[in-house]
Every structure is written in C-alpha cells, then in structure tokens.
C-alpha cells in the first residue's frame, strides 16, 4: 500500500440528521498568522455565516514547545481586523468554555482512559528515526513514513512496566481496516483505509500531552462542531479522526479542505517567500477591505481584487465558486498589498 488517499465514484447523498450548524476558527499560536491562514479563516467564516450558523473561536495551543508569547492575542487582533466575528471564544466566553486547549486537559485524559479501557491504544517507544528506518520508501512524504506496527503487540498494561523503568513512550491508536468514505465539501468524494494507508497514529505524546488528532476530536464533539474547514494538507487527518469518531460512536462533522496557498516555487507558503504576516499588513496601515478583496479574488468569489468586507461577500457565497487547485502567491502580490 502507499500513503495516498484513493478517490471514489459513489453516491454519498445519504440522509444526515439535522444538527445546529456550528463551525470553528482554530488558530494555533505557534507564531504569527499569515495570508494562507487568513484565506482559510475567511472561508470558514463565510461558510457558516452565509447559512446562519454559529462560530466558535478556539486556541489550539497544545504544541507547547512552539507556542509564542502573545501569539494568541495577536491572532484575535488579526481576525477582528479582517472583520470576522464569533459567538463563543476565549475573549468572550460561552457555554463550552474553556476555549484554550491547554485548559482542557482533563477532557483529553478522560478520552485516553476510555481508549485504554478498550485496549484501543498501546504504548509505543519508537522514535521518528526508528519509524523512518523501518518504513519502505513509498510511504515517505509530507505525512511522514507509514508506521510499521513495531510496538502494536503491546497491551495497555505494558505501559505500567515501561513507566516503572523510566522508559518514555507515546500512546498510539490501533487503527481499523475500515474503509472510511468521505464527501468533502471542496475536495469531493474520497476514501481511505487508515490502517493500511496511514498506519497507527499517536494520540498522546511521550511528554504526557495530548496529540492533535485526539484533542480536536474531543473538542469538536464537546462544542457541537458540525463543520471543520481547514487546509487540504490535513486531509489525511480527517480519516484518522473518522476512526476516532467511530470509536466514540459519535457523528463526525462535515469536512471541507481548502487547497493551500503556495509560493512561486510550488512549495507551501513560508518565511522563505517573504513576510506575509497579517499583523504586518495591520502595522503598515493597509486597509482590511483591500486585503479581504484580494482574498476573495484568490478564492474565486470576486472577478477582481476590489475593496470588500466579509459581510459583503455573504449574499452570493457558494462553494462552487472555489478553485480546485492551490493558489500561487507572488512577491508582486505581496508588494501590492503593502502599498
């Protein structure tokens, strides 16, 4: 097998029970928010607001070694500058508080305990280099090598013995061989056998903190999130999360994965492509409506990059307008935005 998601040609128009429409904006304060982030946030906001739904702001800060001081407040300031709003969040509170992941650790620990009681996780002592060495070449890539199951023979009880010896380990989820089918609102009809194509994945790291996959599933369930819109680099995560939703016997949200913003070199937008921070545009006195107009044009929502506000985009918003491929951001565009 290869680390790829295969496409389906099946009818996914099955009946889904009506639930209140709830979306979320989930910045990670590991650094400044950039143009690619802003494009995704705008789209997530439009998708929910155009249908009269509710939005939650959640800070995904469990990646503690990379968290930058002040980045959470800067993300809130960036979103407000763009003209986006939300109904619940760390700044305004709400019925699903707290809205900061590092304050929700009890929930993640409870989820881990459920997984342990079902022997759905096992202690894994493999390092990244161990996994790379054991994996065959076809699995290498952005997703990392396919986990070969080296530690899958272990039971939950083995974790106690490893702890007593001072041996660090992560908890890895036992994936199923179920072929999950997904009708992504942007990427279309997809399927994936997580066990064969992606492998068992970490739900709790060796430092005792929850991993992304478990934390977001637990949070989205607790907060009643019905739509998850994010970059398409996280498409494989959707299938891992479907395995977790299946274990928790819960209805997953609808997924929408947006093609990324890339540089002229074809690589994901990063510092090497220049300073694309939203905060830089704010500091330089750029007009938010000019930036939103540029984002709307990049998403195919407007024929030209004229001044526009998010609210002005609501009336005729539809996913059919979105381009199917990544958006190439050039230095010329950056200079024009900063003029």
C-alpha positions in Angstrom: 0.0 0.0 0.0 1.0 3.6 -0.4 0.4 6.6 1.7 -2.3 8.0 -0.6 -6.0 8.7 -0.4 -8.0 7.0 -3.1 -10.9 8.5 -4.9 -14.4 7.1 -5.0 -17.2 7.4 -7.5 -20.1 6.6 -5.3 -23.3 8.3 -4.2 -22.8 10.0 -0.8 -26.3 11.6 -0.7 -27.4 9.7 2.3 -29.6 11.2 5.0 -27.8 13.0 7.8 -29.8 14.1 10.9 -30.3 17.8 11.2 -28.0 19.4 13.8 -27.5 23.1 14.6 -24.8 24.4 12.2 -21.6 25.2 14.2 -18.2 26.0 12.7 -14.9 27.0 14.3 -11.9 29.2 13.8 -9.0 27.4 15.4 -5.7 29.3 15.2 -2.5 27.7 16.6 -0.4 30.4 18.5 2.9 28.8 17.4 3.6 32.1 15.5 2.0 34.9 13.6 -1.0 34.2 11.4 -0.2 34.6 7.7 -2.0 35.1 4.4 -2.8 31.4 4.0 -4.3 31.3 7.4 -6.4 34.4 6.7 -7.7 32.9 3.5 -8.9 29.8 5.3 -10.4 31.7 8.2 -12.4 33.9 5.8 -13.7 30.9 4.0 -14.7 29.1 7.3 -16.5 32.3 8.4 -18.3 32.7 5.1 -19.4 29.0 5.0 -21.1 29.2 8.4 -22.4 32.8 8.4 -23.9 32.5 4.9 -26.2 29.8 6.3 -27.0 31.5 9.6 -24.8 29.2 11.8 -22.7 29.8 14.9 -18.9 30.2 15.1 -16.6 29.2 17.9 -13.1 30.6 18.3 -10.7 28.0 19.9 -7.0 28.4 20.6 -5.1 25.2 19.7 -2.1 25.6 21.9 -1.2 22.0 22.9 2.0 22.2 20.9 3.6 23.9 23.9 7.3 24.0 22.9 6.4 26.0 19.8 3.9 28.4 21.4 5.0 32.1 21.0 4.1 34.5 23.8 1.5 37.0 22.7 0.6 35.0 19.6 -2.9 34.1 20.8 -3.9 37.7 21.4 -2.3 38.6 18.1 -4.4 36.0 16.3 -7.6 37.5 17.9 -6.5 41.0 16.8 -5.8 39.7 13.2 -9.2 38.1 13.0 -11.0 41.2 14.3 -9.1 43.4 11.8 -10.2 41.1 9.0 -13.8 41.8 10.0 -14.6 38.3 11.3 -16.6 37.6 14.4 -17.6 34.6 16.6 -20.2 33.7 19.1 -18.1 31.9 21.7 -14.4 32.1 22.5 -11.6 32.8 25.0 -12.2 36.5 24.8 -16.0 36.5 25.2 -16.7 33.2 27.0 -19.6 30.9 26.3 -21.3 27.6 27.4 -18.4 25.4 26.1 -15.6 27.1 28.0 -12.6 26.9 28.3 -11.7 27.7 24.7 -8.0 27.2 25.1 -6.8 23.6 24.6 -4.2 23.7 27.4 -7.1 24.4 29.8 -9.0 21.3 28.6 -6.5 18.6 29.6 -9.0 16.8 31.9 -11.2 16.1 28.8 -8.3 14.7 26.9 -7.2 12.5 29.8 -10.8 11.1 30.1 -10.7 10.3 26.4 -7.4 8.5 26.8 -8.8 6.5 29.7 -11.7 5.3 27.5 -9.3 4.3 24.8 -7.1 2.4 27.3 -10.1 0.6 28.8 -10.9 -0.7 25.4 -7.3 -1.7 24.6 -7.6 0.7 21.6 -4.2 2.2 22.3 -0.8 0.8 23.1 2.5 2.2 24.4 5.0 3.0 21.7 8.7 3.6 22.3 9.6 4.1 18.7 11.4 7.3 17.7 10.9 9.1 14.4 14.2 7.7 13.2 13.1 4.2 14.2 9.9 4.6 12.1 11.8 6.0 9.1 14.3 3.2 9.2 11.5 0.5 9.3 9.3 2.1 6.6 9.6 1.4 2.9 10.4 4.3 0.6 6.8 4.7 -0.9 5.5 5.8 2.4 7.8 8.8 2.8 6.5 12.3 2.3 4.7 15.1 4.0 2.8 12.8 6.1 5.9 11.0 7.3 6.5 7.3 7.0 3.8 4.8 7.5 4.0 3.4 11.0 5.1 -0.3 10.6 3.4 -1.5 13.8 6.6 -2.2 15.7 5.0 -1.8 19.1 1.5 -3.0 18.3 2.0 -6.3 20.2 2.0 -4.4 23.5 -1.0 -4.0 25.8 -2.1 -1.1 28.0 -0.6 -2.9 31.0 2.8 -2.8 29.4 2.7 0.9 29.8 2.9 0.5 33.6 6.1 -1.6 33.2 7.7 0.9 30.9 6.8 3.8 33.3 8.4 1.9 36.2 11.6 1.6 34.2 11.5 5.3 33.3 11.2 4.5 29.7 9.4 7.3 27.8 6.6 6.2 25.4 3.7 7.6 23.5 0.2 6.1 23.3 -0.6 5.0 19.8 -4.2 4.4 18.5 -4.9 1.0 16.9 -6.4 1.9 13.6 -9.1 -0.2 12.0 -9.2 -1.7 8.5 -12.5 0.1 7.8 -12.5 1.9 4.5 -13.8 5.3 5.5 -15.7 7.2 2.9 -15.7 11.0 3.0 -17.6 13.5 0.9 -15.5 16.6 1.4 -17.3 19.9 0.5 -14.3 21.0 -1.5 -12.1 18.0 -2.3 -15.0 15.8 -3.3 -15.6 12.1 -2.7 -12.6 10.3 -1.1 -11.9 7.1 0.7 -9.1 5.7 2.9 -8.3 2.6 4.9 -6.4 4.2 7.7 -4.7 1.0 8.9 -3.3 0.1 5.5 -2.7 3.6 4.0 -1.7 5.7 7.0 -0.9 3.4 9.9 -1.5 3.6 13.7 -1.1 7.2 15.0 -0.1 8.9 18.2 -3.0 10.2 20.4 -0.8 11.1 23.5 2.8 12.2 23.2 5.7 10.9 25.3 5.8 14.2 27.2 2.3 13.5 28.6 0.4 15.9 26.4 -2.4 15.1 24.0 -1.7 14.9 20.3 -3.6 17.0 17.7 -5.9 14.2 16.5 -7.4 13.3 19.8 -7.6 16.9 21.1 -9.5 18.3 18.1 -12.0 15.4 18.0 -12.7 15.7 21.7 -13.1 19.5 21.4 -15.3 19.4 18.3 -17.5 16.8 20.0 -17.8 18.8 23.2 -18.5 22.0 21.4 -21.0 20.6 19.0 -19.0 21.5 15.9 -20.7 20.3 12.7 -18.3 21.7 10.1 -14.5 21.6 10.0 -12.9 23.8 7.3 -9.1 23.8 7.1 -6.2 23.4 4.7 -6.0 20.3 2.5 -2.7 19.3 3.9 -4.8 18.0 6.8 -7.0 15.7 4.6 -5.3 12.5 5.9 -6.1 13.8 9.5 -9.8 13.7 8.6 -9.6 9.9 8.1 -7.6 9.4 11.3 -10.3 11.4 13.1 -13.1 9.4 11.5 -11.5 6.3 13.1 -11.7 8.2 16.5 -15.3 9.3 15.9 -16.1 5.7 15.1 -14.6 4.6 18.5 -16.6 7.2 20.4 -19.7 6.3 18.5 -20.3 9.9 17.5 -21.4 11.6 14.4 -18.4 13.3 12.7 -18.6 16.9 11.4 -18.8 17.7 7.7 -15.3 18.3 6.3 -14.1 21.0 3.9 -10.4 21.1 2.9 -9.1 24.1 1.1 -6.2 24.0 -1.4 -3.2 25.7 0.2 -1.5 29.0 -0.7 1.9 28.2 -2.2 4.9 30.3 -3.3 6.2 30.7 -6.8 8.5 27.8 -6.2 5.5 25.5 -5.7 6.1 25.0 -2.0 3.8 25.8 0.9 3.9 29.5 1.8 6.6 30.1 4.5 9.1 32.7 5.7 11.3 32.0 2.6 8.6 33.6 0.5 8.8 36.9 2.4 6.9 38.4 5.3 3.2 37.5 4.8 2.0 38.1 8.4 -1.4 39.6 8.8 0.0 41.7 11.6 2.5 43.3 9.2 -0.4 44.5 7.0 -2.1 45.9 10.1 1.1 47.6 11.3 1.8 49.1 7.8 -1.7 50.7 7.8 -3.1 48.5 5.0 -6.9 48.7 4.5 -8.6 45.5 5.7 -11.1 45.7 2.9 -8.2 45.7 0.3 -6.8 42.5 1.8 -10.2 40.8 2.1 -10.8 41.8 -1.5 -7.6 40.2 -2.5 -8.5 37.0 -0.6 -12.0 37.0 -2.2 -10.4 37.2 -5.6 -7.9 34.4 -4.8 -10.9 32.2 -3.8 -12.8 32.9 -7.0 -15.5 34.8 -5.1 -14.9 38.0 -7.0 -13.6 38.6 -10.5 -11.2 41.4 -9.4 -9.5 42.3 -6.1 -11.6 45.3 -5.3 -12.3 46.5 -1.8 -14.8 44.4 0.0 -15.8 43.3 3.6 -16.6 39.8 4.7 -20.2 40.8 5.3 -20.5 42.0 1.7 -19.4 38.5 0.4 -22.2 36.7 2.3 -25.1 37.2 -0.1 -23.8 35.3 -3.1 -21.3 33.0 -1.4 -21.2 29.4 -2.6 -18.5 26.6 -2.6 -19.0 26.0 -6.3 -17.0 29.2 -6.9 -13.8 27.9 -5.3 -10.8 26.9 -7.4 -9.8 23.3 -7.3 -6.0 23.8 -7.1 -3.6 25.7 -4.8 -3.2 29.5 -5.1 0.2 30.8 -6.1 1.2 33.9 -4.1 3.9 36.0 -5.7 6.2 38.7 -4.4 4.4 41.2 -6.7 1.1 40.5 -4.9 2.9 41.0 -1.5 4.3 44.4 -2.6 0.9 45.4 -3.9 -0.8 44.6 -0.6 1.8 46.6 1.3 1.4 49.7 -1.0 
